[in-house]
């Protein structure tokens, strides 16, 4: 069964892990290892994700398959939400 829910601060650690995996898979052969590591450490750090999840201009959703985190979605609004 697939379940989608809005990400909360409780999801940050798991979201950091799945976000790194999701980025590595399509980019591992195109980006040098040291650049990849720097990007992953800044973009998918728990601090960065806390900042974005707390920001009203971002919406994160976590996707579960049979109660196991399988992915996420990230929406960045190009206008300010009320």
Secondary structure, 3 states (H helix, E strand, C coil): CEEEEECCHHHHHHHHHHHHHHHHHHHCCCCCHHHHHHHHHHHCCHHHHHHHHHCCCEEEEEEEECCEEEEEEEEECCCCCC
